[in-house]
Amino acid sequence: MLNRILQPTENAIANFHGADRWIGSGRTLIALAQLSILCFTPTAYLFVPVSGEPQKPHCGGWRSLTAYCLGNDDFRPWVSILLIALLVVVASGFFPALTAVPHYWATVSISTGISLPDGGEAAAQVITLFLVFLLLGDRRKTHWHRASPSTRPRNVLLGLTWAAHWGLRLQMAWIYVNAAIPKLSVQEWKDGTAVYYITRGEFFGAPKHLQELIYWATSMPLVELMLTWGTIAAELTIAYFLIFGKKRTRLVSLALCVALHAGIIAVIGLWSFALVMIGGVAAAMAGIQLRQQVHAPGAPRSAPITATPADFTHVNTLGSSDKHSTSPLVKGK
């Protein structure tokens, strides 16, 4: 009985090739998001005082090992240069097994060191931890090489890699469930007016070059309703296919993730957050082959094990700079 229960898991592990190009694409996107923070933000601006909070970086306990705690304030620009160099190597894809732990260290240093981290930094910290275990036994020279039985981890590392892959999928699914469910308790999300107010927000409103178009579109009740409830539906659908998607149907979650965050970028920005989330979902696509391998006529084919395993952001703060602006859905009530 126990063997019958465990056999699907054993088969799934045997058929898993470990880290592949999906993992590589995700790592590169996350590293690019982090590079955008360090390259386009002066180091002094990363450590601005925040009212009611002690001055960052906090260097007590284990945080003393993070990058920005290695020296005094004058040394911080050099630390940023060190992190930029490391992230460039990560983004390039060379030696993924060797750069996985340094990438996690850099991510923790940014997430815990800067004064105003957003949800992207917190998500990157968890994603890169799973990537450490996914890449432990990776024998490829770059993460752009195709995964194959000859490059996959050996022995117990293969099982650990498979478990980390599932951990990443569950984690990304939870992020989107946790982003969608709390919205249902917010009045503006329930009545379909949230996007109207978000696009007119004082701090994260529509960009000036798209303002007229976005204001016009969101002033139509049907469009406003579709965008608001569609956001929640997209987040829940992403989570569903991350967990239950079989092979290529899992790509539905990636397509929706790209569409959702591209829309967020166009409307309110948040570039680094979007790249981290797309990178995390892309890494969760590991194991999907977009093209079937071509076998030479007469060449032996390795039969896959047929037993199949059970394939197993936030609530927006609403606000409006125009105190007299009211959603057309509210006006129609």
Buried (B, 14 or more C-beta within 10 A) or exposed (E): EEEEEEEBBBBBBBBBBBBBBBBBBBBBBBBBBBBEBBEEEEBEEBBEEEEEEEEBBBBEEEBEEBBBBBEEEEEBEEBBEBBBEBBEBBBBBBBBBEBBBBBBBBBBBBBBBBBEBBBBBBBBBBBBBBBBBBBBBBBBEEBBBEBEEEBBBEEEBBBBBBBBBBBBBBBBBBBBBBBBBEBEEBEBBBBBBBBBBBBBBEEBBBEEEEEEEBBEBBBEBEBBBBBBBBBBEBBBBBBBBBBBBEEEEBBBBBEBBBEBBEBBBEBBBBBBBBBBBBBBBBBBBBBBBEEEEEEEEEEEEEEEBEEEBEBEBBBBEBBBEEEEEEBBBBEEE
